[in-house]
Amino acid sequence: MRELMVAGEVTAAEVETVARHAVERADAEVNGLAAPVFSPALDHAGQGALAGVPFLIKDGGPMAEGVEFFAGSRSLSGVRARHDHDLMGRFRAAGLVTLGLTTAPELGLSFATEPLRTGPTRNPWDPGRGVGGSSGGAAAMVAAGAVPLAHANDAAGSLRIPASCCGLVGLKPSRGRTPCGPDSGDPAFGAASEFVLTRTVRDAAHVLDAVRGPGRGDKYTAPPPPRPYADELPAAPGRLRVAVTTRAWSGAGVDTEVAAVTLRVAGLLAEMGHDVTETSPALDWEDVVRGAEAEVFAVAAPFLTAPRRPDPARMEAVSRQVLAEADRLGALGLMAMLDAQNRVSRSVGAFFADHDLLVTPTLGQLPPPHGTLSSDEPGHTAVSWLRKLFDVGPFTVVFNLAGQPALSLPLGWSRGGLPIGVQFVAPYGREDLLVRLGARLEEALPWRSRTPPAFVGSR
């Protein structure tokens, strides 16, 4: 799209006009917008690397100066961001044309984007199924062809799980690869990463080149890549030591079709000349759950310390419970959770001393029907809710706690035509390896021509 504009075959104004129609039509199909389309688009550079490319941002919290956000909650209407997130500044500098705000579950606390505020976001492949979460609206709108890419973030799988549900490319960068400021130096205690959802590995590489690098004062700094990520697209990954598993560390069941796709991809990697073995990091699952509990309470903290707290009566049951537990949490309890995160990180780091890549399913199940994960279901504690989430998605959160980059690719399809994502995890700082391998797999198992029934670009 950018190349067409540079060549003069289309103008940025023409692209924006078409995109506005596409966004509105896709929203009517999938319910992926959290607010009306922006008019005009947010300010952006006219000559950036991606100038003129239409874009959407997630309703996950304060992202763009002056823009009203809701965090998926009926209790937060009317809150406007005081300034840009550091990443938003880079989106603007790249020239992305931000047209709207995508749906998210309340406070981002679910792998299902079905908040009471907006209602369920529908999967473009099957409207009776969910899109994952928490970046579900972003995934639905990209998969439906409204925009080629959209902002997303990931603290437990919130980017990769929607990518799997909707047949997209979902790259969670390494801890410290993209900026997190200025309001946070340690989002979710270092577990959360900000990036985008795309339809191709190529687009993910170009966006990462445009936004990578820590912000001023960021607590974590990932090592800079030796060259642009776009330059890695044609490169061979070399012979890799690949581990594969379809067994969840939690003991949760994994759908047979999901497992079969993962094992077929492992077989393809062996055919490509890589050394493939069935193994995985040795983890104590209780440490994973305990570490994830700290993330949940980190999400709650800004709402508890705000000048005006959200109205509990207008919040969903899980959110009310999480805020109540966070309000009672003591320092020793929090330290125990951070110690658990450290044990997970050490175990995974040791594993990658002997392996170049880990391959797992992204999601343990096919995209779940609406209502499978109801965050207004009473009776949950923070831990019981996490266990329910991880029964559906047991493979992603580990690498938020440990900080490695992870990539979900749509490399299979169920008998009913639903996308199935496979997750690839590399050692810390090795997004270059994921780009190289992802590009080779996209050549071997192309998905770009597959479009869902609710794809507006075909109309």
C-alpha positions in Angstrom: 0.0 0.0 0.0 2.8 2.4 0.9 4.7 1.5 -2.3 1.6 2.3 -4.4 1.4 5.7 -2.7 5.1 6.4 -3.3 4.7 5.5 -6.9 1.8 7.9 -7.3 -0.7 5.2 -8.3 -3.0 6.2 -5.4 -3.0 9.1 -2.9 -3.1 8.9 0.8 -6.5 10.7 0.8 -7.9 8.0 -1.5 -6.6 5.2 0.7 -8.1 6.9 3.8 -11.5 7.3 2.1 -11.6 3.6 1.2 -10.3 2.6 4.6 -13.1 4.5 6.4 -15.7 2.6 4.4 -13.9 -0.7 5.1 -13.7 0.0 8.8 -17.4 0.9 9.1 -18.4 -2.2 7.0 -16.2 -4.5 9.0 -17.4 -3.1 12.3 -21.0 -3.9 11.2 -19.9 -7.5 10.6 -17.7 -8.1 13.6 -18.4 -5.4 16.2 -14.7 -4.5 16.5 -14.8 -0.8 17.3 -15.0 0.6 20.9 -16.1 4.1 19.8 -17.1 5.9 16.6 -14.5 6.3 13.8 -12.2 9.3 14.4 -12.9 12.3 12.3 -10.4 13.5 11.3 -7.8 10.9 11.7 -5.2 11.4 14.4 -2.2 13.6 13.5 0.6 11.8 11.8 3.8 12.4 9.8 3.3 12.8 6.0 6.6 11.2 5.0 7.2 8.3 7.5 8.1 4.8 6.5 4.4 3.8 6.6 2.9 7.1 5.8 -0.7 6.9 4.7 -1.3 3.3 5.8 -4.6 3.1 7.8 -4.4 1.9 11.3 -6.4 1.4 14.5 -5.4 1.6 18.2 -6.6 -0.6 21.1 -9.0 0.5 23.9 -6.5 -0.8 26.4 -5.9 2.4 28.3 -4.4 5.9 27.6 -2.7 5.6 24.2 -3.2 8.8 22.2 -3.4 12.4 23.6 -6.9 13.7 23.8 -8.5 10.4 22.8 -11.2 9.0 25.1 -10.6 5.5 26.4 -12.7 3.0 28.3 -10.5 -0.1 28.9 -13.6 -2.1 27.9 -15.5 -0.9 30.9 -18.9 0.9 31.4 -17.4 2.5 34.5 -14.7 4.6 32.7 -16.7 6.7 30.2 -15.1 10.1 29.5 -11.5 9.5 30.5 -9.1 11.1 28.0 -5.4 10.5 27.6 -3.3 13.4 28.8 -0.5 12.7 26.4 0.7 10.1 23.9 2.1 6.7 24.9 5.7 6.6 23.7 4.8 3.9 21.2 2.0 6.1 19.9 4.5 8.8 19.1 6.4 6.3 17.0 3.2 5.2 15.2 2.6 8.9 14.4 6.2 9.4 13.2 5.9 6.3 11.0 3.0 8.0 9.3 0.3 5.5 10.3 -3.2 7.0 9.8 -5.1 6.2 13.0 -8.9 5.9 12.3 -10.4 4.4 15.4 -10.3 2.5 18.7 -10.8 -1.3 18.8 -12.6 -3.4 21.4 -11.1 -5.1 24.4 -12.4 -7.0 27.4 -12.8 -5.0 30.6 -9.4 -4.1 32.0 -7.9 -6.6 29.6 -8.6 -9.4 32.0 -9.8 -12.1 29.6 -8.9 -14.2 26.6 -12.4 -13.3 25.2 -13.4 -9.9 23.9 -17.0 -9.9 25.1 -17.3 -6.9 27.4 -20.7 -5.8 28.6 -19.9 -2.3 27.4 -19.9 -3.2 23.7 -21.1 -6.8 23.5 -19.1 -9.6 21.9 -16.7 -9.0 19.1 -17.5 -11.7 16.4 -14.9 -13.8 14.7 -14.8 -13.1 10.9 -14.4 -16.9 10.3 -17.5 -17.8 12.4 -19.6 -15.2 14.0 -20.7 -17.6 16.7 -17.1 -17.9 18.0 -14.8 -15.5 19.8 -11.8 -13.6 18.6 -9.6 -14.1 21.7 -8.4 -11.4 23.9 -7.5 -9.0 25.0 -6.6 -7.5 21.6 -9.7 -9.1 20.1 -11.1 -6.1 18.3 -7.8 -5.4 16.6 -7.6 -9.0 15.4 -11.2 -9.0 14.1 -10.7 -5.8 12.2 -7.4 -6.8 10.6 -8.8 -10.3 9.7 -11.9 -8.7 8.2 -9.8 -6.5 5.9 -10.7 -3.2 7.5 -7.0 -2.2 7.9 -3.7 -4.0 7.2 -2.5 -3.7 10.7 -3.6 -2.6 14.2 -2.1 -1.9 17.5 -2.2 -4.7 20.1 -0.4 -5.6 23.3 0.3 -8.8 25.2 0.7 -9.5 28.9 -0.3 -13.2 28.9 -1.1 -14.0 25.3 -3.3 -11.0 24.5 -1.8 -10.5 21.1 -0.9 -14.1 20.1 -4.2 -15.7 21.1 -6.3 -13.3 19.0 -3.9 -13.9 16.1 -4.5 -17.6 16.4 -8.3 -17.2 16.6 -8.4 -14.9 13.6 -5.7 -16.3 11.3 -3.1 -13.5 11.7 0.5 -13.0 12.4 1.0 -12.1 16.1 4.5 -11.2 17.2 5.1 -10.5 20.9 8.5 -8.7 21.1 11.1 -9.3 23.7 10.9 -7.5 27.0 12.2 -4.0 26.3 12.1 -4.2 22.5 9.3 -1.6 22.2 8.8 1.4 24.5 6.4 1.3 27.5 6.5 4.9 28.8 5.9 7.5 29.9 3.4 6.5 32.5 4.9 3.1 33.2 8.4 1.8 33.4 7.5 -1.8 34.2 4.1 -2.7 32.7 2.7 -5.8 34.4 6.1 -6.1 36.1 7.8 -6.5 32.8 5.4 -9.0 31.4 3.6 -6.8 28.9 4.7 -5.9 25.4 3.3 -3.4 22.9 3.2 -4.0 19.2 0.7 -4.7 16.3 -1.2 -7.5 14.6 -0.6 -8.0 10.9 -1.5 -10.4 8.0 2.1 -11.1 6.9 5.5 -11.6 8.4 6.8 -8.9 6.1 4.5 -6.2 7.6 5.4 -7.2 11.1 9.1 -6.8 10.3 8.7 -3.4 8.7 6.6 -2.1 11.7 9.1 -3.4 14.2 11.8 -1.5 12.3 9.7 1.6 12.6 9.0 1.4 16.3 11.7 -0.7 18.0 14.0 0.5 20.8 13.4 1.6 24.4 12.0 5.0 25.3 13.9 7.5 27.4 14.0 6.2 30.9 12.6 2.7 30.1 13.6 0.2 32.7 14.4 -2.6 30.2 16.5 -2.4 27.1 16.6 -5.3 24.6 19.8 -5.6 22.6 19.6 -3.8 19.3 19.4 -6.0 16.2 22.5 -6.2 14.0 20.5 -5.0 11.0 16.9 -4.0 10.1 14.4 -6.7 10.6 13.2 -6.2 7.0 16.6 -7.3 5.9 16.0 -10.7 7.6 13.0 -11.6 5.5 15.0 -13.3 2.6 17.7 -14.7 5.0 18.0 -18.4 5.9 17.6 -19.1 9.6 20.5 -21.7 9.6 20.2 -25.1 11.1 18.3 -24.8 14.3 17.9 -26.9 17.5 14.2 -27.1 17.7 12.1 -28.3 20.6 8.4 -29.1 20.2 5.7 -29.9 22.6 1.9 -30.1 22.5 1.6 -30.9 26.2 0.5 -28.0 28.4 2.5 -27.5 31.5 -0.7 -27.1 33.4 -2.0 -30.5 32.3 -4.9 -28.8 30.4 -6.3 -30.8 27.5 -5.2 -29.8 24.0 -7.6 -30.2 21.0 -6.5 -33.0 18.7 -6.7 -30.8 15.6 -4.6 -28.1 17.2 -2.0 -30.7 18.3 -1.9 -32.3 14.9 -1.2 -29.0 13.2 1.7 -28.2 15.6 3.2 -31.7 15.0 2.9 -31.3 11.2 4.8 -28.0 11.4 7.5 -29.7 13.5 7.7 -32.4 10.8 8.1 -29.7 8.1 10.9 -28.1 10.1 12.7 -31.5 10.3 12.3 -31.7 6.5 13.9 -28.3 6.2 17.0 -29.7 7.9 16.5 -28.6 11.5 17.2 -30.8 14.4 13.7 -31.4 16.0 13.1 -33.1 19.4 10.0 -33.4 21.6 10.8 -31.6 24.8 10.1 -28.3 26.6 11.2 -26.2 29.6 10.8 -27.8 33.1 8.3 -25.6 34.8 6.4 -25.5 38.1 2.9 -24.6 36.9 2.0 -23.1 40.3 4.9 -20.6 39.8 3.4 -19.7 36.5 0.0 -19.0 38.0 1.5 -17.2 40.9 3.6 -15.0 38.6 0.6 -14.2 36.4 -1.4 -13.2 39.5 1.1 -10.3 40.0 0.3 -9.2 36.4 -3.4 -9.1 37.2 -2.8 -6.9 40.3 -0.5 -4.7 38.3 -3.4 -4.1 35.9 -5.6 -3.2 38.8 -3.2 -0.8 40.5 -3.7 2.3 38.3 -7.5 2.1 38.8 -7.1 1.9 42.5 -4.7 4.8 42.7 -6.7 7.1 40.3 -8.2 10.3 41.7 -11.6 8.8 41.0 -11.9 5.0 41.3 -14.2 3.1 38.9 -17.7 2.5 40.1 -17.8 -1.2 41.1 -21.5 -1.4 40.4 -20.7 -0.7 36.7 -17.9 -3.3 36.5 -18.0 -6.9 35.6 -17.7 -9.6 38.4 -14.1 -10.6 37.7 -12.9 -7.0 37.5 -14.6 -6.2 40.8 -13.0 -9.1 42.5 -9.5 -8.4 41.1 -9.7 -4.8 42.3 -10.9 -5.9 45.7 -8.1 -8.4 46.1 -5.4 -6.0 44.8 -6.6 -3.4 47.4 -5.9 -6.0 50.1 -2.6 -7.2 48.8 0.4 -6.7 51.0 4.1 -6.3 50.1 5.1 -9.8 51.2 2.4 -11.4 49.1 3.5 -9.3 46.1 7.1 -10.3 46.7 6.1 -14.0 46.7 4.5 -13.5 43.2 7.6 -11.8 41.9 9.8 -14.5 43.2 7.7 -17.0 41.3 8.1 -15.0 38.1 11.9 -15.1 38.7 11.8 -18.9 39.0 9.9 -19.2 35.7 12.3 -16.8 34.0 15.4 -18.7 35.2 14.0 -22.1 34.0 13.1 -20.8 30.6 16.4 -19.0 30.2 18.3 -22.2 31.0 16.2 -24.1 28.4 17.3 -21.7 25.7 20.9 -22.2 26.5 20.5 -25.6 24.7 17.8 -24.8 22.2 17.3 -22.2 19.4 13.5 -22.5 19.1 10.5 -23.9 20.9 7.4 -24.8 19.0 4.0 -25.1 20.7 0.3 -24.6 19.9 -0.6 -20.9 20.4 -4.0 -21.7 21.8 -5.0 -25.1 23.4 -8.4 -25.1 21.7 -10.1 -23.9 18.5 -11.6 -20.4 18.9 -14.1 -20.9 21.7 -17.9 -20.1 21.3 -19.1 -16.9 22.8 -19.7 -17.2 26.5 -17.0 -19.8 27.2 -15.1 -17.2 29.2 -17.6 -14.9 30.8 -15.9 -12.2 32.9 -19.2 -11.3 34.5 -19.4 -14.8 36.0 -19.7 -14.5 39.8 -17.7 -16.5 42.3 -14.2 -16.3 40.8 -11.1 -15.3 42.7 -8.2 -13.9 40.7 -6.5 -17.3 40.8 -9.6 -19.3 39.8 -10.1 -16.9 36.9 -6.5 -17.3 35.7 -6.8 -21.1 35.9 -10.0 -20.9 33.7 -8.2 -18.7 31.2 -5.2 -21.0 31.1 -7.3 -24.0 30.5 -8.1 -22.5 27.1 -4.7 -20.8 26.5 -2.0 -22.6 28.5 1.0 -21.9 26.2 1.5 -18.2 26.0 1.9 -16.6 29.5 5.1 -18.4 30.3 7.0 -16.2 27.8 5.5 -13.0 29.1 6.9 -13.9 32.5 10.3 -14.9 31.1 10.5 -12.1 28.4 11.3 -14.1 25.3 10.0 -13.0 21.8 7.2 -15.3 20.6 5.4 -15.5 17.2 2.0 -17.0 16.3 1.5 -18.0 12.7 -1.7 -19.2 11.1 -0.3 -22.5 9.8 -3.3 -24.8 9.9 -7.1 -25.0 9.6 -9.6 -27.1 11.4 -12.0 -29.4 9.5 -14.6 -26.7 10.0 -12.4 -24.0 8.4 -11.2 -22.3 11.6 -7.6 -21.0 11.8 -5.1 -22.7 14.0 -2.1 -20.8 15.2 1.4 -22.3 16.0 3.7 -20.5 18.4 7.4 -20.1 17.9 9.5 -18.9 20.8 13.1 -17.8 20.4 15.8 -16.8 22.9 15.7 -13.4 24.4 16.3 -10.6 21.9 16.1 -12.9 18.8 13.2 -11.4 16.9 15.5 -11.6 13.9 15.4 -15.4 14.1 11.6 -15.4 14.2 11.4 -13.1 11.2 13.7 -15.4 9.2 11.9 -18.6 10.1 8.4 -17.0 9.8 9.2 -15.8 6.3 10.3 -19.4 5.3 7.2 -20.9 6.8 5.0 -18.3 5.0 6.5 -19.5 1.8 6.0 -23.2 2.6 2.5 -22.9 4.0 1.1 -19.6 2.6 -2.0 -18.2 4.2 -2.4 -14.8 2.7 -4.9 -15.9 0.1 -7.2 -17.4 2.7 -9.8 -14.9 3.8 -12.8 -15.3 6.1 -16.4 -15.0 5.1 -16.6 -11.5 6.7 -13.8 -10.1 4.6 -14.8 -6.7 3.3 -12.0 -6.5 0.8 -13.7 -9.1 -1.4 -16.9 -7.0 -1.8 
